[in-house]
Amino acid sequence: MKYMFQFLRILAFCFLGEVLHWLLPLPIPASIYGLALLLAALKFGAVKLEQVKETSAFLVAVFPMLFLPGAVGIIDLGEVLAAIWLPAVLAIALVTVLVMGAAGRVTQAVIRRKEARHD
């Protein structure tokens, strides 16, 4: 029963994200609104981490399976991708390096900021 209530809490924030997406004329996905609302609720103590921890860990664990339908769909595009494989590979490699670099920089900045607070 605990997992059901945890899932319902997460689902409530997903629903609130959908409502915000419907109300606000911004090009932001509803899932991002929901995540931002859940983050704010966790940050300000409206929701305690223990109230969503186990279910969120499970959802993160099964998250890679959600990419399987997309990967299978790419197989159907074999002929189209064969014609543009070199630019596609170069674009994927470049974007991967940029995202990894940006994530590394942000992580380093957060760690430095945390260390400065503790000193």
Biopython code that builds the backbone (N, CA, C, O; Angstrom):
import numpy as np
from Bio.PDB.StructureBuilder import StructureBuilder

atoms = [
    (1, "MET", "N", (0.822, -1.190, 0.000)),
    (1, "MET", "CA", (0.000, 0.000, 0.000)),
    (1, "MET", "C", (0.867, 1.256, 0.000)),
    (1, "MET", "O", (0.499, 2.277, -0.581)),
    (2, "LYS", "N", (2.032, 1.167, 0.664)),
    (2, "LYS", "CA", (2.945, 2.308, 0.721)),
    (2, "LYS", "C", (3.363, 2.736, -0.688)),
    (2, "LYS", "O", (3.414, 3.926, -0.999)),
    (3, "TYR", "N", (3.661, 1.746, -1.531)),
    (3, "TYR", "CA", (4.095, 2.053, -2.890)),
    (3, "TYR", "C", (2.980, 2.694, -3.713)),
    (3, "TYR", "O", (3.237, 3.536, -4.573)),
    (4, "MET", "N", (1.755, 2.292, -3.444)),
    (4, "MET", "CA", (0.609, 2.872, -4.153)),
    (4, "MET", "C", (0.495, 4.368, -3.831)),
    (4, "MET", "O", (0.301, 5.187, -4.729)),
    (5, "PHE", "N", (0.616, 4.717, -2.536)),
    (5, "PHE", "CA", (0.521, 6.126, -2.152)),
    (5, "PHE", "C", (1.696, 6.932, -2.701)),
    (5, "PHE", "O", (1.533, 8.084, -3.102)),
    (6, "GLN", "N", (2.881, 6.320, -2.718)),
    (6, "GLN", "CA", (4.032, 7.018, -3.283)),
    (6, "GLN", "C", (3.816, 7.277, -4.771)),
    (6, "GLN", "O", (4.095, 8.368, -5.267)),
    (7, "PHE", "N", (3.320, 6.273, -5.471)),
    (7, "PHE", "CA", (3.061, 6.431, -6.898)),
    (7, "PHE", "C", (1.984, 7.481, -7.140)),
    (7, "PHE", "O", (2.093, 8.271, -8.077)),
    (8, "LEU", "N", (0.953, 7.501, -6.314)),
    (8, "LEU", "CA", (-0.113, 8.493, -6.464)),
    (8, "LEU", "C", (0.406, 9.917, -6.234)),
    (8, "LEU", "O", (-0.040, 10.855, -6.896)),
    (9, "ARG", "N", (1.345, 10.078, -5.299)),
    (9, "ARG", "CA", (1.939, 11.406, -5.089)),
    (9, "ARG", "C", (2.677, 11.861, -6.351)),
    (9, "ARG", "O", (2.524, 12.996, -6.802)),
    (10, "ILE", "N", (3.465, 10.968, -6.900)),
    (10, "ILE", "CA", (4.213, 11.301, -8.123)),
    (10, "ILE", "C", (3.239, 11.584, -9.259)),
    (10, "ILE", "O", (3.425, 12.530, -10.024)),
    (11, "LEU", "N", (2.214, 10.770, -9.362)),
    (11, "LEU", "CA", (1.214, 10.949, -10.407)),
    (11, "LEU", "C", (0.477, 12.279, -10.256)),
    (11, "LEU", "O", (0.116, 12.906, -11.252)),
    (12, "ALA", "N", (0.256, 12.705, -9.023)),
    (12, "ALA", "CA", (-0.404, 13.996, -8.784)),
    (12, "ALA", "C", (0.438, 15.139, -9.351)),
    (12, "ALA", "O", (-0.108, 16.083, -9.922)),
    (13, "PHE", "N", (1.747, 15.065, -9.200)),
    (13, "PHE", "CA", (2.610, 16.105, -9.756)),
    (13, "PHE", "C", (2.638, 16.038, -11.281)),
    (13, "PHE", "O", (2.745, 17.069, -11.946)),
    (14, "CYS", "N", (2.544, 14.836, -11.834)),
    (14, "CYS", "CA", (2.434, 14.712, -13.294)),
    (14, "CYS", "C", (1.146, 15.378, -13.774)),
    (14, "CYS", "O", (1.146, 16.077, -14.788)),
    (15, "PHE", "N", (0.065, 15.163, -13.055)),
    (15, "PHE", "CA", (-1.217, 15.776, -13.412)),
    (15, "PHE", "C", (-1.138, 17.297, -13.310)),
    (15, "PHE", "O", (-1.617, 18.004, -14.196)),
    (16, "LEU", "N", (-0.532, 17.805, -12.227)),
    (16, "LEU", "CA", (-0.370, 19.253, -12.086)),
    (16, "LEU", "C", (0.471, 19.826, -13.229)),
    (16, "LEU", "O", (0.215, 20.934, -13.701)),
    (17, "GLY", "N", (1.469, 19.069, -13.668)),
    (17, "GLY", "CA", (2.262, 19.490, -14.820)),
    (17, "GLY", "C", (1.417, 19.579, -16.079)),
    (17, "GLY", "O", (1.585, 20.498, -16.882)),
    (18, "GLU", "N", (0.511, 18.630, -16.253)),
    (18, "GLU", "CA", (-0.396, 18.666, -17.404)),
    (18, "GLU", "C", (-1.304, 19.890, -17.336)),
    (18, "GLU", "O", (-1.556, 20.541, -18.350)),
    (19, "VAL", "N", (-1.788, 20.196, -16.148)),
    (19, "VAL", "CA", (-2.655, 21.363, -15.972)),
    (19, "VAL", "C", (-1.893, 22.640, -16.309)),
    (19, "VAL", "O", (-2.407, 23.503, -17.021)),
    (20, "LEU", "N", (-0.666, 22.763, -15.799)),
    (20, "LEU", "CA", (0.147, 23.952, -16.102)),
    (20, "LEU", "C", (0.444, 24.060, -17.598)),
    (20, "LEU", "O", (0.426, 25.153, -18.165)),
    (21, "HIS", "N", (0.713, 22.932, -18.220)),
    (21, "HIS", "CA", (0.984, 22.931, -19.663)),
    (21, "HIS", "C", (-0.239, 23.415, -20.438)),
    (21, "HIS", "O", (-0.109, 24.107, -21.448)),
    (22, "TRP", "N", (-1.410, 23.053, -19.965)),
    (22, "TRP", "CA", (-2.646, 23.474, -20.613)),
    (22, "TRP", "C", (-2.914, 24.954, -20.372)),
    (22, "TRP", "O", (-3.422, 25.650, -21.251)),
    (23, "LEU", "N", (-2.567, 25.438, -19.166)),
    (23, "LEU", "CA", (-2.855, 26.830, -18.812)),
    (23, "LEU", "C", (-1.849, 27.831, -19.382)),
    (23, "LEU", "O", (-2.229, 28.913, -19.829)),
    (24, "LEU", "N", (-0.577, 27.468, -19.364)),
    (24, "LEU", "CA", (0.475, 28.407, -19.767)),
    (24, "LEU", "C", (0.833, 28.233, -21.241)),
    (24, "LEU", "O", (1.021, 27.106, -21.701)),
    (25, "PRO", "N", (0.927, 29.320, -21.977)),
    (25, "PRO", "CA", (1.236, 29.219, -23.411)),
    (25, "PRO", "C", (2.742, 29.170, -23.681)),
    (25, "PRO", "O", (3.242, 29.892, -24.543)),
    (26, "LEU", "N", (3.458, 28.327, -22.952)),
    (26, "LEU", "CA", (4.905, 28.207, -23.137)),
    (26, "LEU", "C", (5.236, 26.868, -23.784)),
    (26, "LEU", "O", (4.527, 25.885, -23.570)),
    (27, "PRO", "N", (6.305, 26.820, -24.571)),
    (27, "PRO", "CA", (6.669, 25.554, -25.235)),
    (27, "PRO", "C", (7.472, 24.634, -24.312)),
    (27, "PRO", "O", (8.557, 24.175, -24.670)),
    (28, "ILE", "N", (6.935, 24.374, -23.137)),
    (28, "ILE", "CA", (7.594, 23.518, -22.152)),
    (28, "ILE", "C", (6.724, 22.280, -21.974)),
    (28, "ILE", "O", (5.516, 22.399, -21.768)),
    (29, "PRO", "N", (7.329, 21.078, -22.051)),
    (29, "PRO", "CA", (6.532, 19.855, -21.885)),
    (29, "PRO", "C", (5.921, 19.767, -20.486)),
    (29, "PRO", "O", (6.477, 20.282, -19.517)),
    (30, "ALA", "N", (4.794, 19.120, -20.404)),
    (30, "ALA", "CA", (4.103, 18.957, -19.129)),
    (30, "ALA", "C", (4.956, 18.192, -18.128)),
    (30, "ALA", "O", (4.899, 18.468, -16.929)),
    (31, "SER", "N", (5.741, 17.240, -18.602)),
    (31, "SER", "CA", (6.583, 16.460, -17.693)),
    (31, "SER", "C", (7.614, 17.338, -16.989)),
    (31, "SER", "O", (7.954, 17.090, -15.832)),
    (32, "ILE", "N", (8.109, 18.355, -17.677)),
    (32, "ILE", "CA", (9.078, 19.265, -17.064)),
    (32, "ILE", "C", (8.406, 20.096, -15.977)),
    (32, "ILE", "O", (8.988, 20.320, -14.915)),
    (33, "TYR", "N", (7.187, 20.553, -16.238)),
    (33, "TYR", "CA", (6.434, 21.258, -15.205)),
    (33, "TYR", "C", (6.256, 20.359, -13.978)),
    (33, "TYR", "O", (6.480, 20.787, -12.846)),
    (34, "GLY", "N", (5.854, 19.120, -14.214)),
    (34, "GLY", "CA", (5.641, 18.184, -13.111)),
    (34, "GLY", "C", (6.903, 17.942, -12.304)),
    (34, "GLY", "O", (6.868, 17.931, -11.074)),
    (35, "LEU", "N", (8.024, 17.748, -13.001)),
    (35, "LEU", "CA", (9.295, 17.547, -12.307)),
    (35, "LEU", "C", (9.690, 18.779, -11.505)),
    (35, "LEU", "O", (10.169, 18.663, -10.377)),
    (36, "ALA", "N", (9.492, 19.949, -12.082)),
    (36, "ALA", "CA", (9.837, 21.192, -11.379)),
    (36, "ALA", "C", (8.965, 21.369, -10.136)),
    (36, "ALA", "O", (9.451, 21.791, -9.087)),
    (37, "LEU", "N", (7.696, 21.049, -10.256)),
    (37, "LEU", "CA", (6.799, 21.148, -9.105)),
    (37, "LEU", "C", (7.187, 20.155, -8.007)),
    (37, "LEU", "O", (7.180, 20.496, -6.824)),
    (38, "LEU", "N", (7.525, 18.932, -8.404)),
    (38, "LEU", "CA", (7.946, 17.935, -7.421)),
    (38, "LEU", "C", (9.256, 18.349, -6.764)),
    (38, "LEU", "O", (9.418, 18.194, -5.554)),
    (39, "LEU", "N", (10.189, 18.873, -7.549)),
    (39, "LEU", "CA", (11.449, 19.357, -6.988)),
    (39, "LEU", "C", (11.205, 20.477, -5.980)),
    (39, "LEU", "O", (11.800, 20.484, -4.902)),
    (40, "ALA", "N", (10.336, 21.419, -6.326)),
    (40, "ALA", "CA", (10.018, 22.520, -5.415)),
    (40, "ALA", "C", (9.352, 21.990, -4.144)),
    (40, "ALA", "O", (9.656, 22.451, -3.044)),
    (41, "ALA", "N", (8.450, 21.029, -4.292)),
    (41, "ALA", "CA", (7.783, 20.457, -3.121)),
    (41, "ALA", "C", (8.779, 19.739, -2.216)),
    (41, "ALA", "O", (8.672, 19.812, -0.992)),
    (42, "LEU", "N", (9.740, 19.050, -2.811)),
    (42, "LEU", "CA", (10.774, 18.393, -2.016)),
    (42, "LEU", "C", (11.687, 19.416, -1.350)),
    (42, "LEU", "O", (12.048, 19.271, -0.183)),
    (43, "LYS", "N", (12.051, 20.434, -2.090)),
    (43, "LYS", "CA", (12.956, 21.460, -1.571)),
    (43, "LYS", "C", (12.343, 22.225, -0.405)),
    (43, "LYS", "O", (13.029, 22.503, 0.579)),
    (44, "PHE", "N", (11.062, 22.570, -0.500)),
    (44, "PHE", "CA", (10.417, 23.372, 0.529)),
    (44, "PHE", "C", (9.713, 22.531, 1.596)),
    (44, "PHE", "O", (9.058, 23.079, 2.483)),
    (45, "GLY", "N", (9.844, 21.205, 1.516)),
    (45, "GLY", "CA", (9.328, 20.338, 2.568)),
    (45, "GLY", "C", (7.862, 19.981, 2.475)),
    (45, "GLY", "O", (7.336, 19.347, 3.389)),
    (46, "ALA", "N", (7.182, 20.360, 1.410)),
    (46, "ALA", "CA", (5.774, 19.981, 1.252)),
    (46, "ALA", "C", (5.651, 18.468, 1.052)),
    (46, "ALA", "O", (4.659, 17.860, 1.454)),
    (47, "VAL", "N", (6.663, 17.872, 0.432)),
    (47, "VAL", "CA", (6.750, 16.430, 0.260)),
    (47, "VAL", "C", (8.094, 15.999, 0.830)),
    (47, "VAL", "O", (9.129, 16.582, 0.509)),
    (48, "LYS", "N", (8.073, 14.990, 1.664)),
    (48, "LYS", "CA", (9.310, 14.449, 2.233)),
    (48, "LYS", "C", (9.868, 13.387, 1.287)),
    (48, "LYS", "O", (9.114, 12.685, 0.613)),
    (49, "LEU", "N", (11.182, 13.279, 1.247)),
    (49, "LEU", "CA", (11.823, 12.317, 0.355)),
    (49, "LEU", "C", (11.336, 10.895, 0.619)),
    (49, "LEU", "O", (11.173, 10.111, -0.316)),
    (50, "GLU", "N", (11.105, 10.562, 1.874)),
    (50, "GLU", "CA", (10.642, 9.216, 2.229)),
    (50, "GLU", "C", (9.262, 8.911, 1.635)),
    (50, "GLU", "O", (8.884, 7.748, 1.497)),
    (51, "GLN", "N", (8.520, 9.959, 1.286)),
    (51, "GLN", "CA", (7.172, 9.766, 0.744)),
    (51, "GLN", "C", (7.176, 9.376, -0.731)),
    (51, "GLN", "O", (6.134, 9.003, -1.269)),
    (52, "VAL", "N", (8.325, 9.455, -1.388)),
    (52, "VAL", "CA", (8.399, 9.100, -2.811)),
    (52, "VAL", "C", (9.652, 8.289, -3.163)),
    (52, "VAL", "O", (9.835, 7.914, -4.321)),
    (53, "LYS", "N", (10.496, 8.021, -2.198)),
    (53, "LYS", "CA", (11.828, 7.461, -2.463)),
    (53, "LYS", "C", (11.808, 6.089, -3.144)),
    (53, "LYS", "O", (12.427, 5.913, -4.193)),
    (54, "GLU", "N", (11.104, 5.123, -2.559)),
    (54, "GLU", "CA", (11.154, 3.758, -3.107)),
    (54, "GLU", "C", (10.531, 3.670, -4.493)),
    (54, "GLU", "O", (11.090, 3.038, -5.389)),
    (55, "THR", "N", (9.383, 4.298, -4.671)),
    (55, "THR", "CA", (8.711, 4.239, -5.969)),
    (55, "THR", "C", (9.508, 4.974, -7.031)),
    (55, "THR", "O", (9.597, 4.511, -8.168)),
    (56, "SER", "N", (10.092, 6.118, -6.676)),
    (56, "SER", "CA", (10.894, 6.846, -7.668)),
    (56, "SER", "C", (12.142, 6.052, -8.048)),
    (56, "SER", "O", (12.564, 6.084, -9.204)),
    (57, "ALA", "N", (12.737, 5.340, -7.089)),
    (57, "ALA", "CA", (13.899, 4.496, -7.403)),
    (57, "ALA", "C", (13.496, 3.386, -8.375)),
    (57, "ALA", "O", (14.248, 3.066, -9.296)),
    (58, "PHE", "N", (12.328, 2.806, -8.177)),
    (58, "PHE", "CA", (11.839, 1.781, -9.093)),
    (58, "PHE", "C", (11.606, 2.361, -10.486)),
    (58, "PHE", "O", (11.989, 1.754, -11.486)),
    (59, "LEU", "N", (10.984, 3.529, -10.552)),
    (59, "LEU", "CA", (10.701, 4.144, -11.854)),
    (59, "LEU", "C", (11.991, 4.485, -12.595)),
    (59, "LEU", "O", (12.068, 4.333, -13.814)),
    (60, "VAL", "N", (12.994, 4.941, -11.868)),
    (60, "VAL", "CA", (14.280, 5.233, -12.504)),
    (60, "VAL", "C", (14.932, 3.939, -12.996)),
    (60, "VAL", "O", (15.583, 3.935, -14.041)),
    (61, "ALA", "N", (14.763, 2.852, -12.258)),
    (61, "ALA", "CA", (15.348, 1.573, -12.656)),
    (61, "ALA", "C", (14.727, 1.028, -13.937)),
    (61, "ALA", "O", (15.431, 0.431, -14.752)),
    (62, "VAL", "N", (13.419, 1.222, -14.131)),
    (62, "VAL", "CA", (12.764, 0.690, -15.326)),
    (62, "VAL", "C", (12.740, 1.701, -16.477)),
    (62, "VAL", "O", (12.278, 1.380, -17.572)),
    (63, "PHE", "N", (13.225, 2.898, -16.238)),
    (63, "PHE", "CA", (13.201, 3.953, -17.254)),
    (63, "PHE", "C", (13.858, 3.545, -18.581)),
    (63, "PHE", "O", (13.305, 3.863, -19.634)),
    (64, "PRO", "N", (15.013, 2.856, -18.584)),
    (64, "PRO", "CA", (15.612, 2.483, -19.878)),
    (64, "PRO", "C", (14.708, 1.630, -20.762)),
    (64, "PRO", "O", (14.839, 1.669, -21.986)),
    (65, "MET", "N", (13.804, 0.869, -20.177)),
    (65, "MET", "CA", (12.903, 0.051, -20.992)),
    (65, "MET", "C", (11.960, 0.906, -21.829)),
    (65, "MET", "O", (11.424, 0.433, -22.831)),
    (66, "LEU", "N", (11.754, 2.150, -21.436)),
    (66, "LEU", "CA", (10.865, 3.034, -22.189)),
    (66, "LEU", "C", (11.481, 3.431, -23.534)),
    (66, "LEU", "O", (10.771, 3.898, -24.425)),
    (67, "PHE", "N", (12.792, 3.247, -23.686)),
    (67, "PHE", "CA", (13.451, 3.588, -24.943)),
    (67, "PHE", "C", (13.377, 2.459, -25.967)),
    (67, "PHE", "O", (13.691, 2.681, -27.137)),
    (68, "LEU", "N", (12.978, 1.276, -25.568)),
    (68, "LEU", "CA", (12.927, 0.149, -26.496)),
    (68, "LEU", "C", (12.011, 0.383, -27.694)),
    (68, "LEU", "O", (12.429, 0.097, -28.816)),
    (69, "PRO", "N", (10.798, 0.880, -27.526)),
    (69, "PRO", "CA", (9.952, 1.100, -28.713)),
    (69, "PRO", "C", (10.595, 2.065, -29.717)),
    (69, "PRO", "O", (10.489, 1.862, -30.927)),
    (70, "GLY", "N", (11.247, 3.093, -29.228)),
    (70, "GLY", "CA", (11.920, 4.032, -30.130)),
    (70, "GLY", "C", (13.069, 3.371, -30.869)),
    (70, "GLY", "O", (13.267, 3.612, -32.060)),
    (71, "ALA", "N", (13.822, 2.544, -30.171)),
    (71, "ALA", "CA", (14.945, 1.842, -30.809)),
    (71, "ALA", "C", (14.441, 0.867, -31.870)),
    (71, "ALA", "O", (15.045, 0.740, -32.935)),
    (72, "VAL", "N", (13.354, 0.189, -31.588)),
    (72, "VAL", "CA", (12.778, -0.733, -32.569)),
    (72, "VAL", "C", (12.245, 0.045, -33.764)),
    (72, "VAL", "O", (12.343, -0.421, -34.899)),
    (73, "GLY", "N", (11.681, 1.226, -33.520)),
    (73, "GLY", "CA", (11.178, 2.058, -34.617)),
    (73, "GLY", "C", (12.278, 2.503, -35.559)),
    (73, "GLY", "O", (12.036, 2.677, -36.754)),
    (74, "ILE", "N", (13.479, 2.689, -35.043)),
    (74, "ILE", "CA", (14.608, 3.106, -35.885)),
    (74, "ILE", "C", (14.967, 2.011, -36.884)),
    (74, "ILE", "O", (15.432, 2.300, -37.986)),
    (75, "ILE", "N", (14.751, 0.760, -36.500)),
    (75, "ILE", "CA", (15.062, -0.348, -37.405)),
    (75, "ILE", "C", (14.259, -0.215, -38.700)),
    (75, "ILE", "O", (14.759, -0.552, -39.773)),
    (76, "ASP", "N", (13.039, 0.264, -38.612)),
    (76, "ASP", "CA", (12.197, 0.442, -39.802)),
    (76, "ASP", "C", (12.743, 1.537, -40.721)),
    (76, "ASP", "O", (12.407, 1.572, -41.904)),
    (77, "LEU", "N", (13.574, 2.421, -40.194)),
    (77, "LEU", "CA", (14.111, 3.528, -40.988)),
    (77, "LEU", "C", (15.494, 3.216, -41.561)),
    (77, "LEU", "O", (16.240, 4.134, -41.903)),
    (78, "GLY", "N", (15.838, 1.952, -41.668)),
    (78, "GLY", "CA", (17.165, 1.545, -42.127)),
    (78, "GLY", "C", (17.582, 2.166, -43.447)),
    (78, "GLY", "O", (18.712, 2.639, -43.564)),
    (79, "GLU", "N", (16.714, 2.182, -44.440)),
    (79, "GLU", "CA", (17.055, 2.732, -45.758)),
    (79, "GLU", "C", (17.274, 4.242, -45.688)),
    (79, "GLU", "O", (18.192, 4.771, -46.315)),
    (80, "VAL", "N", (16.445, 4.918, -44.941)),
    (80, "VAL", "CA", (16.577, 6.374, -44.806)),
    (80, "VAL", "C", (17.878, 6.713, -44.088)),
    (80, "VAL", "O", (18.602, 7.620, -44.501)),
    (81, "LEU", "N", (18.173, 5.987, -43.015)),
    (81, "LEU", "CA", (19.393, 6.256, -42.251)),
    (81, "LEU", "C", (20.653, 5.881, -43.025)),
    (81, "LEU", "O", (21.705, 6.488, -42.826)),
    (82, "ALA", "N", (20.555, 4.897, -43.896)),
    (82, "ALA", "CA", (21.725, 4.496, -44.677)),
    (82, "ALA", "C", (22.203, 5.639, -45.563)),
    (82, "ALA", "O", (23.400, 5.774, -45.815)),
    (83, "ALA", "N", (21.281, 6.453, -46.033)),
    (83, "ALA", "CA", (21.639, 7.568, -46.912)),
    (83, "ALA", "C", (22.296, 8.716, -46.149)),
    (83, "ALA", "O", (23.041, 9.499, -46.739)),
    (84, "ILE", "N", (22.035, 8.828, -44.858)),
    (84, "ILE", "CA", (22.571, 9.963, -44.091)),
    (84, "ILE", "C", (23.389, 9.501, -42.879)),
    (84, "ILE", "O", (23.483, 10.236, -41.896)),
    (85, "TRP", "N", (23.978, 8.314, -42.925)),
    (85, "TRP", "CA", (24.623, 7.765, -41.743)),
    (85, "TRP", "C", (25.802, 8.603, -41.263)),
    (85, "TRP", "O", (25.975, 8.772, -40.056)),
    (86, "LEU", "N", (26.615, 9.131, -42.173)),
    (86, "LEU", "CA", (27.791, 9.900, -41.748)),
    (86, "LEU", "C", (27.404, 11.189, -41.024)),
    (86, "LEU", "O", (27.899, 11.422, -39.921)),
    (87, "PRO", "N", (26.537, 12.044, -41.598)),
    (87, "PRO", "CA", (26.140, 13.233, -40.837)),
    (87, "PRO", "C", (25.433, 12.884, -39.520)),
    (87, "PRO", "O", (25.601, 13.588, -38.524)),
    (88, "ALA", "N", (24.651, 11.811, -39.512)),
    (88, "ALA", "CA", (23.952, 11.417, -38.288)),
    (88, "ALA", "C", (24.942, 11.007, -37.208)),
    (88, "ALA", "O", (24.799, 11.415, -36.055)),
    (89, "VAL", "N", (25.926, 10.221, -37.557)),
    (89, "VAL", "CA", (26.939, 9.778, -36.589)),
    (89, "VAL", "C", (27.746, 10.968, -36.081)),
    (89, "VAL", "O", (28.017, 11.068, -34.885)),
    (90, "LEU", "N", (28.127, 11.862, -36.975)),
    (90, "LEU", "CA", (28.879, 13.048, -36.551)),
    (90, "LEU", "C", (28.046, 13.940, -35.628)),
    (90, "LEU", "O", (28.554, 14.442, -34.625)),
    (91, "ALA", "N", (26.795, 14.133, -35.958)),
    (91, "ALA", "CA", (25.923, 14.957, -35.111)),
    (91, "ALA", "C", (25.727, 14.311, -33.738)),
    (91, "ALA", "O", (25.774, 14.993, -32.714)),
    (92, "ILE", "N", (25.510, 13.015, -33.721)),
    (92, "ILE", "CA", (25.326, 12.313, -32.442)),
    (92, "ILE", "C", (26.594, 12.402, -31.599)),
    (92, "ILE", "O", (26.525, 12.648, -30.395)),
    (93, "ALA", "N", (27.752, 12.201, -32.228)),
    (93, "ALA", "CA", (29.017, 12.276, -31.488)),
    (93, "ALA", "C", (29.243, 13.690, -30.941)),
    (93, "ALA", "O", (29.638, 13.850, -29.786)),
    (94, "LEU", "N", (28.999, 14.705, -31.755)),
    (94, "LEU", "CA", (29.206, 16.080, -31.314)),
    (94, "LEU", "C", (28.269, 16.449, -30.165)),
    (94, "LEU", "O", (28.696, 17.029, -29.167)),
    (95, "VAL", "N", (27.005, 16.111, -30.313)),
    (95, "VAL", "CA", (26.035, 16.435, -29.263)),
    (95, "VAL", "C", (26.366, 15.670, -27.976)),
    (95, "VAL", "O", (26.225, 16.216, -26.882)),
    (96, "THR", "N", (26.801, 14.423, -28.096)),
    (96, "THR", "CA", (27.169, 13.644, -26.915)),
    (96, "THR", "C", (28.321, 14.297, -26.166)),
    (96, "THR", "O", (28.285, 14.409, -24.941)),
    (97, "VAL", "N", (29.338, 14.727, -26.898)),
    (97, "VAL", "CA", (30.486, 15.386, -26.266)),
    (97, "VAL", "C", (30.052, 16.696, -25.614)),
    (97, "VAL", "O", (30.463, 16.989, -24.491)),
    (98, "LEU", "N", (29.233, 17.483, -26.299)),
    (98, "LEU", "CA", (28.761, 18.749, -25.723)),
    (98, "LEU", "C", (27.933, 18.537, -24.456)),
    (98, "LEU", "O", (28.104, 19.260, -23.475)),
    (99, "VAL", "N", (27.045, 17.556, -24.473)),
    (99, "VAL", "CA", (26.212, 17.286, -23.299)),
    (99, "VAL", "C", (27.067, 16.784, -22.139)),
    (99, "VAL", "O", (26.864, 17.195, -20.996)),
    (100, "MET", "N", (28.012, 15.906, -22.423)),
    (100, "MET", "CA", (28.881, 15.412, -21.358)),
    (100, "MET", "C", (29.724, 16.542, -20.779)),
    (100, "MET", "O", (29.905, 16.618, -19.564)),
    (101, "GLY", "N", (30.238, 17.414, -21.633)),
    (101, "GLY", "CA", (31.025, 18.548, -21.156)),
    (101, "GLY", "C", (30.195, 19.500, -20.307)),
    (101, "GLY", "O", (30.638, 19.941, -19.247)),
    (102, "ALA", "N", (29.001, 19.813, -20.771)),
    (102, "ALA", "CA", (28.125, 20.713, -20.013)),
    (102, "ALA", "C", (27.733, 20.093, -18.679)),
    (102, "ALA", "O", (27.722, 20.777, -17.656)),
    (103, "ALA", "N", (27.414, 18.815, -18.683)),
    (103, "ALA", "CA", (27.042, 18.140, -17.430)),
    (103, "ALA", "C", (28.218, 18.123, -16.461)),
    (103, "ALA", "O", (28.035, 18.312, -15.259)),
    (104, "GLY", "N", (29.419, 17.898, -16.976)),
    (104, "GLY", "CA", (30.610, 17.911, -16.129)),
    (104, "GLY", "C", (30.863, 19.278, -15.523)),
    (104, "GLY", "O", (31.188, 19.388, -14.341)),
    (105, "ARG", "N", (30.716, 20.319, -16.327)),
    (105, "ARG", "CA", (30.915, 21.691, -15.823)),
    (105, "ARG", "C", (29.898, 22.047, -14.746)),
    (105, "ARG", "O", (30.247, 22.613, -13.710)),
    (106, "VAL", "N", (28.649, 21.712, -14.999)),
    (106, "VAL", "CA", (27.603, 22.013, -14.017)),
    (106, "VAL", "C", (27.858, 21.241, -12.723)),
    (106, "VAL", "O", (27.718, 21.792, -11.631)),
    (107, "THR", "N", (28.230, 19.972, -12.844)),
    (107, "THR", "CA", (28.517, 19.158, -11.660)),
    (107, "THR", "C", (29.682, 19.747, -10.870)),
    (107, "THR", "O", (29.616, 19.834, -9.644)),
    (108, "GLN", "N", (30.737, 20.148, -11.553)),
    (108, "GLN", "CA", (31.870, 20.762, -10.866)),
    (108, "GLN", "C", (31.467, 22.059, -10.169)),
    (108, "GLN", "O", (31.903, 22.317, -9.047)),
    (109, "ALA", "N", (30.646, 22.870, -10.816)),
    (109, "ALA", "CA", (30.196, 24.127, -10.203)),
    (109, "ALA", "C", (29.366, 23.866, -8.952)),
    (109, "ALA", "O", (29.511, 24.566, -7.950)),
    (110, "VAL", "N", (28.500, 22.861, -9.007)),
    (110, "VAL", "CA", (27.673, 22.525, -7.847)),
    (110, "VAL", "C", (28.549, 22.018, -6.702)),
    (110, "VAL", "O", (28.336, 22.388, -5.547)),
    (111, "ILE", "N", (29.520, 21.184, -7.010)),
    (111, "ILE", "CA", (30.419, 20.665, -5.975)),
    (111, "ILE", "C", (31.219, 21.803, -5.352)),
    (111, "ILE", "O", (31.359, 21.863, -4.131)),
    (112, "ARG", "N", (31.745, 22.707, -6.178)),
    (112, "ARG", "CA", (32.496, 23.851, -5.641)),
    (112, "ARG", "C", (31.614, 24.725, -4.756)),
    (112, "ARG", "O", (32.047, 25.197, -3.705)),
    (113, "ARG", "N", (30.393, 24.934, -5.184)),
    (113, "ARG", "CA", (29.470, 25.768, -4.405)),
    (113, "ARG", "C", (29.150, 25.122, -3.055)),
    (113, "ARG", "O", (29.077, 25.798, -2.029)),
    (114, "LYS", "N", (28.960, 23.783, -3.080)),
    (114, "LYS", "CA", (28.700, 23.065, -1.829)),
    (114, "LYS", "C", (29.908, 23.149, -0.890)),
    (114, "LYS", "O", (29.759, 23.363, 0.313)),
    (115, "GLU", "N", (31.106, 22.977, -1.460)),
    (115, "GLU", "CA", (32.314, 23.049, -0.638)),
    (115, "GLU", "C", (32.516, 24.449, -0.067)),
    (115, "GLU", "O", (32.977, 24.595, 1.065)),
    (116, "ALA", "N", (32.179, 25.467, -0.832)),
    (116, "ALA", "CA", (32.329, 26.852, -0.341)),
    (116, "ALA", "C", (31.364, 27.112, 0.808)),
    (116, "ALA", "O", (31.698, 27.852, 1.733)),
    (117, "ARG", "N", (30.183, 26.523, 0.767)),
    (117, "ARG", "CA", (29.215, 26.705, 1.853)),
    (117, "ARG", "C", (29.688, 26.051, 3.145)),
    (117, "ARG", "O", (29.443, 26.562, 4.238)),
    (118, "HIS", "N", (30.375, 24.905, 3.007)),
    (118, "HIS", "CA", (30.812, 24.164, 4.188)),
    (118, "HIS", "C", (32.072, 24.752, 4.814)),
    (118, "HIS", "O", (32.394, 24.452, 5.964)),
    (119, "ASP", "N", (32.784, 25.585, 4.064)),
    (119, "ASP", "CA", (34.029, 26.169, 4.615)),
    (119, "ASP", "C", (33.798, 27.379, 5.444)),
    (119, "ASP", "O", (34.749, 27.963, 5.962)),
]
sb = StructureBuilder()
sb.init_structure("model")
sb.init_model(0)
sb.init_chain("A")
sb.init_seg("    ")
for serial, (resi, resn, name, xyz) in enumerate(atoms, 1):
    if name == "N":
        sb.init_residue(resn, " ", resi, " ")
    sb.init_atom(name, np.array(xyz, "f"), 0.0, 1.0, " ", f" {name:<3s}", serial, name[0])
structure = sb.get_structure()
